[in-house]
Amino acid sequence: MKEMLIKQAKAWGFKCEFNKDGKCQIFLQTHRERWKLQIADEGRWMLIVGDVPQMLCLPSEVIKFLERRCYPKNTSTNIKISN
């Protein structure tokens, strides 16, 4: 599940790398926004804004979050990730 989400994020142009603790992070190629997503556990991701943890997200929520940041509002994809 995690690998599929990371692959999709990369396909949409997001940067994916590991932090010093070995946790995967997803963020924009440019730093015009101050958010990042970091794997929290096997099934959830933490949304971090300005280095402050905000909320835990399911993979389906992460896909929607990323999708809204890379496509115009009226465009959608057929990606389905079950919770």
PDB file of N, CA, C and O in Angstrom:
ATOM      1  N   MET A   1       0.821  -1.194   0.000  1.00  0.00           N
ATOM      2  CA  MET A   1       0.000   0.000   0.000  1.00  0.00           C
ATOM      3  C   MET A   1       0.868   1.263   0.000  1.00  0.00           C
ATOM      4  O   MET A   1       0.656   2.171  -0.803  1.00  0.00           O
ATOM      5  N   LYS A   2       1.846   1.308   0.909  1.00  0.00           N
ATOM      6  CA  LYS A   2       2.714   2.478   1.009  1.00  0.00           C
ATOM      7  C   LYS A   2       3.487   2.690  -0.296  1.00  0.00           C
ATOM      8  O   LYS A   2       3.611   3.820  -0.769  1.00  0.00           O
ATOM      9  N   GLU A   3       4.004   1.613  -0.873  1.00  0.00           N
ATOM     10  CA  GLU A   3       4.783   1.717  -2.101  1.00  0.00           C
ATOM     11  C   GLU A   3       3.932   2.242  -3.255  1.00  0.00           C
ATOM     12  O   GLU A   3       4.411   3.026  -4.074  1.00  0.00           O
ATOM     13  N   MET A   4       2.669   1.812  -3.321  1.00  0.00           N
ATOM     14  CA  MET A   4       1.772   2.271  -4.377  1.00  0.00           C
ATOM     15  C   MET A   4       1.491   3.775  -4.227  1.00  0.00           C
ATOM     16  O   MET A   4       1.460   4.506  -5.217  1.00  0.00           O
ATOM     17  N   LEU A   5       1.293   4.219  -3.011  1.00  0.00           N
ATOM     18  CA  LEU A   5       1.038   5.638  -2.755  1.00  0.00           C
ATOM     19  C   LEU A   5       2.264   6.480  -3.112  1.00  0.00           C
ATOM     20  O   LEU A   5       2.127   7.547  -3.712  1.00  0.00           O
ATOM     21  N   ILE A   6       3.437   6.019  -2.756  1.00  0.00           N
ATOM     22  CA  ILE A   6       4.671   6.734  -3.076  1.00  0.00           C
ATOM     23  C   ILE A   6       4.877   6.789  -4.586  1.00  0.00           C
ATOM     24  O   ILE A   6       5.262   7.828  -5.124  1.00  0.00           O
ATOM     25  N   LYS A   7       4.625   5.690  -5.262  1.00  0.00           N
ATOM     26  CA  LYS A   7       4.757   5.654  -6.721  1.00  0.00           C
ATOM     27  C   LYS A   7       3.825   6.673  -7.375  1.00  0.00           C
ATOM     28  O   LYS A   7       4.226   7.372  -8.306  1.00  0.00           O
ATOM     29  N   GLN A   8       2.591   6.762  -6.895  1.00  0.00           N
ATOM     30  CA  GLN A   8       1.633   7.721  -7.450  1.00  0.00           C
ATOM     31  C   GLN A   8       2.065   9.149  -7.162  1.00  0.00           C
ATOM     32  O   GLN A   8       1.967  10.014  -8.033  1.00  0.00           O
ATOM     33  N   ALA A   9       2.539   9.402  -5.960  1.00  0.00           N
ATOM     34  CA  ALA A   9       3.006  10.748  -5.603  1.00  0.00           C
ATOM     35  C   ALA A   9       4.149  11.183  -6.523  1.00  0.00           C
ATOM     36  O   ALA A   9       4.176  12.320  -6.993  1.00  0.00           O
ATOM     37  N   LYS A  10       5.085  10.275  -6.773  1.00  0.00           N
ATOM     38  CA  LYS A  10       6.193  10.589  -7.680  1.00  0.00           C
ATOM     39  C   LYS A  10       5.681  10.852  -9.094  1.00  0.00           C
ATOM     40  O   LYS A  10       6.161  11.764  -9.768  1.00  0.00           O
ATOM     41  N   ALA A  11       4.716  10.064  -9.543  1.00  0.00           N
ATOM     42  CA  ALA A  11       4.144  10.244 -10.886  1.00  0.00           C
ATOM     43  C   ALA A  11       3.493  11.618 -11.017  1.00  0.00           C
ATOM     44  O   ALA A  11       3.500  12.202 -12.100  1.00  0.00           O
ATOM     45  N   TRP A  12       2.936  12.135  -9.937  1.00  0.00           N
ATOM     46  CA  TRP A  12       2.311  13.457  -9.941  1.00  0.00           C
ATOM     47  C   TRP A  12       3.325  14.581  -9.756  1.00  0.00           C
ATOM     48  O   TRP A  12       2.956  15.755  -9.795  1.00  0.00           O
ATOM     49  N   GLY A  13       4.594  14.242  -9.555  1.00  0.00           N
ATOM     50  CA  GLY A  13       5.633  15.259  -9.456  1.00  0.00           C
ATOM     51  C   GLY A  13       6.037  15.659  -8.053  1.00  0.00           C
ATOM     52  O   GLY A  13       6.771  16.632  -7.879  1.00  0.00           O
ATOM     53  N   PHE A  14       5.576  14.932  -7.049  1.00  0.00           N
ATOM     54  CA  PHE A  14       5.971  15.231  -5.678  1.00  0.00           C
ATOM     55  C   PHE A  14       7.311  14.573  -5.378  1.00  0.00           C
ATOM     56  O   PHE A  14       7.675  13.573  -5.997  1.00  0.00           O
ATOM     57  N   LYS A  15       8.025  15.128  -4.444  1.00  0.00           N
ATOM     58  CA  LYS A  15       9.312  14.589  -4.024  1.00  0.00           C
ATOM     59  C   LYS A  15       9.079  13.617  -2.880  1.00  0.00           C
ATOM     60  O   LYS A  15       8.330  13.913  -1.950  1.00  0.00           O
ATOM     61  N   CYS A  16       9.715  12.466  -2.949  1.00  0.00           N
ATOM     62  CA  CYS A  16       9.592  11.447  -1.900  1.00  0.00           C
ATOM     63  C   CYS A  16      10.999  11.062  -1.451  1.00  0.00           C
ATOM     64  O   CYS A  16      11.834  10.655  -2.259  1.00  0.00           O
ATOM     65  N   GLU A  17      11.241  11.195  -0.172  1.00  0.00           N
ATOM     66  CA  GLU A  17      12.540  10.807   0.367  1.00  0.00           C
ATOM     67  C   GLU A  17      12.395  10.394   1.819  1.00  0.00           C
ATOM     68  O   GLU A  17      11.321  10.515   2.407  1.00  0.00           O
ATOM     69  N   PHE A  18      13.492   9.903   2.396  1.00  0.00           N
ATOM     70  CA  PHE A  18      13.484   9.454   3.782  1.00  0.00           C
ATOM     71  C   PHE A  18      14.174  10.483   4.667  1.00  0.00           C
ATOM     72  O   PHE A  18      15.191  11.063   4.287  1.00  0.00           O
ATOM     73  N   ASN A  19      13.603  10.705   5.865  1.00  0.00           N
ATOM     74  CA  ASN A  19      14.227  11.631   6.806  1.00  0.00           C
ATOM     75  C   ASN A  19      15.339  10.914   7.575  1.00  0.00           C
ATOM     76  O   ASN A  19      15.627   9.748   7.306  1.00  0.00           O
ATOM     77  N   LYS A  20      15.953  11.596   8.517  1.00  0.00           N
ATOM     78  CA  LYS A  20      17.069  11.016   9.277  1.00  0.00           C
ATOM     79  C   LYS A  20      16.661   9.823  10.120  1.00  0.00           C
ATOM     80  O   LYS A  20      17.506   9.007  10.489  1.00  0.00           O
ATOM     81  N   ASP A  21      15.354   9.710  10.436  1.00  0.00           N
ATOM     82  CA  ASP A  21      14.851   8.575  11.208  1.00  0.00           C
ATOM     83  C   ASP A  21      14.406   7.424  10.311  1.00  0.00           C
ATOM     84  O   ASP A  21      13.911   6.409  10.801  1.00  0.00           O
ATOM     85  N   GLY A  22      14.580   7.578   9.004  1.00  0.00           N
ATOM     86  CA  GLY A  22      14.217   6.524   8.066  1.00  0.00           C
ATOM     87  C   GLY A  22      12.745   6.490   7.699  1.00  0.00           C
ATOM     88  O   GLY A  22      12.273   5.503   7.135  1.00  0.00           O
ATOM     89  N   LYS A  23      12.002   7.565   8.014  1.00  0.00           N
ATOM     90  CA  LYS A  23      10.577   7.625   7.689  1.00  0.00           C
ATOM     91  C   LYS A  23      10.383   8.329   6.347  1.00  0.00           C
ATOM     92  O   LYS A  23      10.978   9.374   6.084  1.00  0.00           O
ATOM     93  N   CYS A  24       9.547   7.738   5.517  1.00  0.00           N
ATOM     94  CA  CYS A  24       9.273   8.304   4.202  1.00  0.00           C
ATOM     95  C   CYS A  24       8.488   9.599   4.327  1.00  0.00           C
ATOM     96  O   CYS A  24       7.566   9.705   5.135  1.00  0.00           O
ATOM     97  N   GLN A  25       8.867  10.594   3.509  1.00  0.00           N
ATOM     98  CA  GLN A  25       8.179  11.882   3.474  1.00  0.00           C
ATOM     99  C   GLN A  25       7.832  12.233   2.039  1.00  0.00           C
ATOM    100  O   GLN A  25       8.570  11.905   1.110  1.00  0.00           O
ATOM    101  N   ILE A  26       6.700  12.903   1.868  1.00  0.00           N
ATOM    102  CA  ILE A  26       6.254  13.387   0.566  1.00  0.00           C
ATOM    103  C   ILE A  26       6.059  14.898   0.681  1.00  0.00           C
ATOM    104  O   ILE A  26       5.438  15.382   1.627  1.00  0.00           O
ATOM    105  N   PHE A  27       6.597  15.637  -0.294  1.00  0.00           N
ATOM    106  CA  PHE A  27       6.413  17.090  -0.307  1.00  0.00           C
ATOM    107  C   PHE A  27       6.607  17.608  -1.720  1.00  0.00           C
ATOM    108  O   PHE A  27       6.961  16.848  -2.622  1.00  0.00           O
ATOM    109  N   LEU A  28       6.376  18.902  -1.914  1.00  0.00           N
ATOM    110  CA  LEU A  28       6.527  19.520  -3.228  1.00  0.00           C
ATOM    111  C   LEU A  28       7.993  19.588  -3.625  1.00  0.00           C
ATOM    112  O   LEU A  28       8.875  19.674  -2.770  1.00  0.00           O
ATOM    113  N   GLN A  29       8.247  19.549  -4.941  1.00  0.00           N
ATOM    114  CA  GLN A  29       9.615  19.726  -5.448  1.00  0.00           C
ATOM    115  C   GLN A  29      10.154  21.099  -5.047  1.00  0.00           C
ATOM    116  O   GLN A  29      11.315  21.229  -4.659  1.00  0.00           O
ATOM    117  N   THR A  30       9.300  22.122  -5.145  1.00  0.00           N
ATOM    118  CA  THR A  30       9.671  23.460  -4.699  1.00  0.00           C
ATOM    119  C   THR A  30       9.085  23.669  -3.309  1.00  0.00           C
ATOM    120  O   THR A  30       8.091  23.035  -2.955  1.00  0.00           O
ATOM    121  N   HIS A  31       9.667  24.515  -2.550  1.00  0.00           N
ATOM    122  CA  HIS A  31       9.219  24.726  -1.164  1.00  0.00           C
ATOM    123  C   HIS A  31       8.296  25.932  -1.044  1.00  0.00           C
ATOM    124  O   HIS A  31       8.414  26.712  -0.100  1.00  0.00           O
ATOM    125  N   ARG A  32       7.370  26.090  -2.002  1.00  0.00           N
ATOM    126  CA  ARG A  32       6.460  27.237  -1.931  1.00  0.00           C
ATOM    127  C   ARG A  32       5.358  27.022  -0.893  1.00  0.00           C
ATOM    128  O   ARG A  32       4.734  27.986  -0.449  1.00  0.00           O
ATOM    129  N   GLU A  33       5.117  25.792  -0.510  1.00  0.00           N
ATOM    130  CA  GLU A  33       4.178  25.486   0.580  1.00  0.00           C
ATOM    131  C   GLU A  33       4.963  24.799   1.686  1.00  0.00           C
ATOM    132  O   GLU A  33       5.971  24.144   1.422  1.00  0.00           O
ATOM    133  N   ARG A  34       4.504  24.947   2.923  1.00  0.00           N
ATOM    134  CA  ARG A  34       5.261  24.440   4.066  1.00  0.00           C
ATOM    135  C   ARG A  34       4.722  23.131   4.625  1.00  0.00           C
ATOM    136  O   ARG A  34       4.895  22.863   5.814  1.00  0.00           O
ATOM    137  N   TRP A  35       4.081  22.315   3.815  1.00  0.00           N
ATOM    138  CA  TRP A  35       3.533  21.067   4.304  1.00  0.00           C
ATOM    139  C   TRP A  35       4.383  19.890   3.830  1.00  0.00           C
ATOM    140  O   TRP A  35       5.127  19.984   2.853  1.00  0.00           O
ATOM    141  N   LYS A  36       4.248  18.792   4.548  1.00  0.00           N
ATOM    142  CA  LYS A  36       4.809  17.516   4.112  1.00  0.00           C
ATOM    143  C   LYS A  36       3.964  16.417   4.723  1.00  0.00           C
ATOM    144  O   LYS A  36       3.302  16.618   5.741  1.00  0.00           O
ATOM    145  N   LEU A  37       3.993  15.278   4.105  1.00  0.00           N
ATOM    146  CA  LEU A  37       3.336  14.087   4.629  1.00  0.00           C
ATOM    147  C   LEU A  37       4.430  13.113   5.040  1.00  0.00           C
ATOM    148  O   LEU A  37       5.390  12.896   4.300  1.00  0.00           O
ATOM    149  N   GLN A  38       4.281  12.530   6.217  1.00  0.00           N
ATOM    150  CA  GLN A  38       5.285  11.594   6.717  1.00  0.00           C
ATOM    151  C   GLN A  38       4.590  10.334   7.189  1.00  0.00           C
ATOM    152  O   GLN A  38       3.566  10.396   7.869  1.00  0.00           O
ATOM    153  N   ILE A  39       5.147   9.190   6.826  1.00  0.00           N
ATOM    154  CA  ILE A  39       4.564   7.933   7.266  1.00  0.00           C
ATOM    155  C   ILE A  39       4.594   7.891   8.794  1.00  0.00           C
ATOM    156  O   ILE A  39       5.631   8.140   9.408  1.00  0.00           O
ATOM    157  N   ALA A  40       3.455   7.578   9.395  1.00  0.00           N
ATOM    158  CA  ALA A  40       3.362   7.532  10.862  1.00  0.00           C
ATOM    159  C   ALA A  40       3.415   6.093  11.361  1.00  0.00           C
ATOM    160  O   ALA A  40       4.114   5.780  12.325  1.00  0.00           O
ATOM    161  N   ASP A  41       2.675   5.235  10.697  1.00  0.00           N
ATOM    162  CA  ASP A  41       2.704   3.809  10.990  1.00  0.00           C
ATOM    163  C   ASP A  41       2.325   3.083   9.708  1.00  0.00           C
ATOM    164  O   ASP A  41       2.244   3.710   8.652  1.00  0.00           O
ATOM    165  N   GLU A  42       2.096   1.805   9.773  1.00  0.00           N
ATOM    166  CA  GLU A  42       1.864   1.031   8.554  1.00  0.00           C
ATOM    167  C   GLU A  42       0.649   1.484   7.756  1.00  0.00           C
ATOM    168  O   GLU A  42       0.629   1.316   6.536  1.00  0.00           O
ATOM    169  N   GLY A  43      -0.350   2.046   8.394  1.00  0.00           N
ATOM    170  CA  GLY A  43      -1.560   2.407   7.683  1.00  0.00           C
ATOM    171  C   GLY A  43      -1.907   3.884   7.634  1.00  0.00           C
ATOM    172  O   GLY A  43      -2.917   4.255   7.035  1.00  0.00           O
ATOM    173  N   ARG A  44      -1.093   4.741   8.252  1.00  0.00           N
ATOM    174  CA  ARG A  44      -1.456   6.161   8.313  1.00  0.00           C
ATOM    175  C   ARG A  44      -0.258   7.066   8.045  1.00  0.00           C
ATOM    176  O   ARG A  44       0.900   6.688   8.227  1.00  0.00           O
ATOM    177  N   TRP A  45      -0.591   8.277   7.605  1.00  0.00           N
ATOM    178  CA  TRP A  45       0.399   9.310   7.319  1.00  0.00           C
ATOM    179  C   TRP A  45       0.089  10.532   8.173  1.00  0.00           C
ATOM    180  O   TRP A  45      -1.077  10.819   8.443  1.00  0.00           O
ATOM    181  N   MET A  46       1.114  11.249   8.597  1.00  0.00           N
ATOM    182  CA  MET A  46       0.952  12.469   9.375  1.00  0.00           C
ATOM    183  C   MET A  46       1.135  13.664   8.449  1.00  0.00           C
ATOM    184  O   MET A  46       2.145  13.770   7.754  1.00  0.00           O
ATOM    185  N   LEU A  47       0.148  14.567   8.444  1.00  0.00           N
ATOM    186  CA  LEU A  47       0.288  15.831   7.738  1.00  0.00           C
ATOM    187  C   LEU A  47       0.994  16.792   8.675  1.00  0.00           C
ATOM    188  O   LEU A  47       0.543  17.029   9.796  1.00  0.00           O
ATOM    189  N   ILE A  48       2.111  17.347   8.207  1.00  0.00           N
ATOM    190  CA  ILE A  48       2.911  18.267   9.013  1.00  0.00           C
ATOM    191  C   ILE A  48       2.974  19.593   8.271  1.00  0.00           C
ATOM    192  O   ILE A  48       3.357  19.637   7.101  1.00  0.00           O
ATOM    193  N   VAL A  49       2.601  20.673   8.945  1.00  0.00           N
ATOM    194  CA  VAL A  49       2.628  22.006   8.349  1.00  0.00           C
ATOM    195  C   VAL A  49       3.557  22.875   9.183  1.00  0.00           C
ATOM    196  O   VAL A  49       3.341  23.066  10.380  1.00  0.00           O
ATOM    197  N   GLY A  50       4.593  23.396   8.537  1.00  0.00           N
ATOM    198  CA  GLY A  50       5.551  24.242   9.258  1.00  0.00           C
ATOM    199  C   GLY A  50       6.195  23.521  10.422  1.00  0.00           C
ATOM    200  O   GLY A  50       6.396  24.125  11.475  1.00  0.00           O
ATOM    201  N   ASP A  51       6.524  22.259  10.269  1.00  0.00           N
ATOM    202  CA  ASP A  51       7.150  21.415  11.293  1.00  0.00           C
ATOM    203  C   ASP A  51       6.248  21.126  12.491  1.00  0.00           C
ATOM    204  O   ASP A  51       6.730  20.663  13.525  1.00  0.00           O
ATOM    205  N   VAL A  52       4.939  21.394  12.365  1.00  0.00           N
ATOM    206  CA  VAL A  52       3.988  21.096  13.442  1.00  0.00           C
ATOM    207  C   VAL A  52       3.032  20.001  12.960  1.00  0.00           C
ATOM    208  O   VAL A  52       2.294  20.216  11.999  1.00  0.00           O
ATOM    209  N   PRO A  53       3.032  18.824  13.615  1.00  0.00           N
ATOM    210  CA  PRO A  53       2.098  17.772  13.217  1.00  0.00           C
ATOM    211  C   PRO A  53       0.655  18.256  13.342  1.00  0.00           C
ATOM    212  O   PRO A  53       0.278  18.866  14.343  1.00  0.00           O
ATOM    213  N   GLN A  54      -0.153  17.974  12.304  1.00  0.00           N
ATOM    214  CA  GLN A  54      -1.522  18.464  12.278  1.00  0.00           C
ATOM    215  C   GLN A  54      -2.555  17.353  12.435  1.00  0.00           C
ATOM    216  O   GLN A  54      -3.434  17.437  13.294  1.00  0.00           O
ATOM    217  N   MET A  55      -2.452  16.309  11.607  1.00  0.00           N
ATOM    218  CA  MET A  55      -3.458  15.246  11.665  1.00  0.00           C
ATOM    219  C   MET A  55      -2.941  13.975  11.017  1.00  0.00           C
ATOM    220  O   MET A  55      -2.063  14.004  10.155  1.00  0.00           O
ATOM    221  N   LEU A  56      -3.513  12.852  11.457  1.00  0.00           N
ATOM    222  CA  LEU A  56      -3.219  11.565  10.839  1.00  0.00           C
ATOM    223  C   LEU A  56      -4.173  11.356   9.672  1.00  0.00           C
ATOM    224  O   LEU A  56      -5.354  11.693   9.758  1.00  0.00           O
ATOM    225  N   CYS A  57      -3.656  10.798   8.581  1.00  0.00           N
ATOM    226  CA  CYS A  57      -4.457  10.586   7.375  1.00  0.00           C
ATOM    227  C   CYS A  57      -4.358   9.135   6.919  1.00  0.00           C
ATOM    228  O   CYS A  57      -3.303   8.508   7.015  1.00  0.00           O
ATOM    229  N   LEU A  58      -5.464   8.623   6.427  1.00  0.00           N
ATOM    230  CA  LEU A  58      -5.483   7.312   5.790  1.00  0.00           C
ATOM    231  C   LEU A  58      -4.926   7.452   4.376  1.00  0.00           C
ATOM    232  O   LEU A  58      -4.917   8.557   3.833  1.00  0.00           O
ATOM    233  N   PRO A  59      -4.459   6.358   3.767  1.00  0.00           N
ATOM    234  CA  PRO A  59      -3.931   6.446   2.403  1.00  0.00           C
ATOM    235  C   PRO A  59      -4.907   7.079   1.407  1.00  0.00           C
ATOM    236  O   PRO A  59      -4.485   7.837   0.533  1.00  0.00           O
ATOM    237  N   SER A  60      -6.189   6.783   1.525  1.00  0.00           N
ATOM    238  CA  SER A  60      -7.168   7.378   0.612  1.00  0.00           C
ATOM    239  C   SER A  60      -7.241   8.893   0.789  1.00  0.00           C
ATOM    240  O   SER A  60      -7.446   9.620  -0.183  1.00  0.00           O
ATOM    241  N   GLU A  61      -7.075   9.374   2.024  1.00  0.00           N
ATOM    242  CA  GLU A  61      -7.066  10.818   2.289  1.00  0.00           C
ATOM    243  C   GLU A  61      -5.795  11.469   1.745  1.00  0.00           C
ATOM    244  O   GLU A  61      -5.833  12.599   1.258  1.00  0.00           O
ATOM    245  N   VAL A  62      -4.683  10.763   1.828  1.00  0.00           N
ATOM    246  CA  VAL A  62      -3.420  11.270   1.291  1.00  0.00           C
ATOM    247  C   VAL A  62      -3.532  11.437  -0.220  1.00  0.00           C
ATOM    248  O   VAL A  62      -3.097  12.451  -0.766  1.00  0.00           O
ATOM    249  N   ILE A  63      -4.113  10.449  -0.898  1.00  0.00           N
ATOM    250  CA  ILE A  63      -4.296  10.535  -2.352  1.00  0.00           C
ATOM    251  C   ILE A  63      -5.139  11.752  -2.705  1.00  0.00           C
ATOM    252  O   ILE A  63      -4.785  12.497  -3.618  1.00  0.00           O
ATOM    253  N   LYS A  64      -6.239  11.967  -2.005  1.00  0.00           N
ATOM    254  CA  LYS A  64      -7.091  13.137  -2.270  1.00  0.00           C
ATOM    255  C   LYS A  64      -6.329  14.435  -2.011  1.00  0.00           C
ATOM    256  O   LYS A  64      -6.429  15.376  -2.798  1.00  0.00           O
ATOM    257  N   PHE A  65      -5.581  14.494  -0.932  1.00  0.00           N
ATOM    258  CA  PHE A  65      -4.790  15.680  -0.594  1.00  0.00           C
ATOM    259  C   PHE A  65      -3.800  15.997  -1.716  1.00  0.00           C
ATOM    260  O   PHE A  65      -3.707  17.141  -2.163  1.00  0.00           O
ATOM    261  N   LEU A  66      -3.064  14.985  -2.167  1.00  0.00           N
ATOM    262  CA  LEU A  66      -2.082  15.181  -3.228  1.00  0.00           C
ATOM    263  C   LEU A  66      -2.750  15.512  -4.556  1.00  0.00           C
ATOM    264  O   LEU A  66      -2.278  16.364  -5.308  1.00  0.00           O
ATOM    265  N   GLU A  67      -3.845  14.833  -4.830  1.00  0.00           N
ATOM    266  CA  GLU A  67      -4.571  15.051  -6.082  1.00  0.00           C
ATOM    267  C   GLU A  67      -5.031  16.503  -6.202  1.00  0.00           C
ATOM    268  O   GLU A  67      -4.956  17.097  -7.277  1.00  0.00           O
ATOM    269  N   ARG A  68      -5.496  17.054  -5.118  1.00  0.00           N
ATOM    270  CA  ARG A  68      -5.978  18.444  -5.124  1.00  0.00           C
ATOM    271  C   ARG A  68      -4.857  19.453  -5.283  1.00  0.00           C
ATOM    272  O   ARG A  68      -5.106  20.609  -5.624  1.00  0.00           O
ATOM    273  N   ARG A  69      -3.632  19.031  -5.040  1.00  0.00           N
ATOM    274  CA  ARG A  69      -2.503  19.934  -5.180  1.00  0.00           C
ATOM    275  C   ARG A  69      -1.808  19.833  -6.533  1.00  0.00           C
ATOM    276  O   ARG A  69      -0.895  20.609  -6.817  1.00  0.00           O
ATOM    277  N   CYS A  70      -2.227  18.890  -7.365  1.00  0.00           N
ATOM    278  CA  CYS A  70      -1.552  18.755  -8.659  1.00  0.00           C
ATOM    279  C   CYS A  70      -2.493  18.843  -9.849  1.00  0.00           C
ATOM    280  O   CYS A  70      -2.021  18.905 -10.984  1.00  0.00           O
ATOM    281  N   TYR A  71      -3.792  18.850  -9.642  1.00  0.00           N
ATOM    282  CA  TYR A  71      -4.768  18.933 -10.723  1.00  0.00           C
ATOM    283  C   TYR A  71      -5.730  20.087 -10.491  1.00  0.00           C
ATOM    284  O   TYR A  71      -5.988  20.452  -9.344  1.00  0.00           O
ATOM    285  N   PRO A  72      -6.269  20.673 -11.570  1.00  0.00           N
ATOM    286  CA  PRO A  72      -7.341  21.665 -11.404  1.00  0.00           C
ATOM    287  C   PRO A  72      -8.530  21.035 -10.681  1.00  0.00           C
ATOM    288  O   PRO A  72      -8.698  19.815 -10.711  1.00  0.00           O
ATOM    289  N   LYS A  73      -9.343  21.846 -10.041  1.00  0.00           N
ATOM    290  CA  LYS A  73     -10.432  21.343  -9.201  1.00  0.00           C
ATOM    291  C   LYS A  73     -11.410  20.431  -9.923  1.00  0.00           C
ATOM    292  O   LYS A  73     -11.931  19.501  -9.307  1.00  0.00           O
ATOM    293  N   ASN A  74     -11.680  20.655 -11.185  1.00  0.00           N
ATOM    294  CA  ASN A  74     -12.678  19.860 -11.894  1.00  0.00           C
ATOM    295  C   ASN A  74     -12.116  18.598 -12.528  1.00  0.00           C
ATOM    296  O   ASN A  74     -12.850  17.886 -13.214  1.00  0.00           O
ATOM    297  N   THR A  75     -10.855  18.302 -12.325  1.00  0.00           N
ATOM    298  CA  THR A  75     -10.232  17.115 -12.893  1.00  0.00           C
ATOM    299  C   THR A  75     -10.059  16.089 -11.787  1.00  0.00           C
ATOM    300  O   THR A  75      -9.668  16.435 -10.673  1.00  0.00           O
ATOM    301  N   SER A  76     -10.344  14.850 -12.083  1.00  0.00           N
ATOM    302  CA  SER A  76     -10.112  13.796 -11.104  1.00  0.00           C
ATOM    303  C   SER A  76      -9.478  12.603 -11.793  1.00  0.00           C
ATOM    304  O   SER A  76      -9.447  12.520 -13.021  1.00  0.00           O
ATOM    305  N   THR A  77      -8.978  11.691 -10.996  1.00  0.00           N
ATOM    306  CA  THR A  77      -8.367  10.478 -11.528  1.00  0.00           C
ATOM    307  C   THR A  77      -9.178   9.296 -11.051  1.00  0.00           C
ATOM    308  O   THR A  77     -10.100   9.448 -10.249  1.00  0.00           O
ATOM    309  N   ASN A  78      -8.843   8.134 -11.536  1.00  0.00           N
ATOM    310  CA  ASN A  78      -9.563   6.923 -11.155  1.00  0.00           C
ATOM    311  C   ASN A  78      -8.792   6.090 -10.147  1.00  0.00           C
ATOM    312  O   ASN A  78      -8.968   4.873 -10.093  1.00  0.00           O
ATOM    313  N   ILE A  79      -7.959   6.707  -9.363  1.00  0.00           N
ATOM    314  CA  ILE A  79      -7.139   5.971  -8.393  1.00  0.00           C
ATOM    315  C   ILE A  79      -7.984   5.603  -7.188  1.00  0.00           C
ATOM    316  O   ILE A  79      -8.640   6.455  -6.588  1.00  0.00           O
ATOM    317  N   LYS A  80      -7.960   4.345  -6.846  1.00  0.00           N
ATOM    318  CA  LYS A  80      -8.716   3.860  -5.682  1.00  0.00           C
ATOM    319  C   LYS A  80      -7.743   3.171  -4.744  1.00  0.00           C
ATOM    320  O   LYS A  80      -7.060   2.223  -5.130  1.00  0.00           O
ATOM    321  N   ILE A  81      -7.686   3.644  -3.529  1.00  0.00           N
ATOM    322  CA  ILE A  81      -6.897   2.997  -2.491  1.00  0.00           C
ATOM    323  C   ILE A  81      -7.838   2.716  -1.346  1.00  0.00           C
ATOM    324  O   ILE A  81      -8.445   3.632  -0.793  1.00  0.00           O
ATOM    325  N   SER A  82      -7.962   1.457  -0.990  1.00  0.00           N
ATOM    326  CA  SER A  82      -8.879   1.110   0.092  1.00  0.00           C
ATOM    327  C   SER A  82      -8.235   1.394   1.426  1.00  0.00           C
ATOM    328  O   SER A  82      -7.009   1.390   1.542  1.00  0.00           O
ATOM    329  N   ASN A  83      -9.052   1.640   2.441  1.00  0.00           N
ATOM    330  CA  ASN A  83      -8.555   1.976   3.779  1.00  0.00           C
ATOM    331  C   ASN A  83      -8.146   0.739   4.510  1.00  0.00           C
ATOM    332  O   ASN A  83      -7.701   0.817   5.655  1.00  0.00           O
TER     333      ASN A  83
END
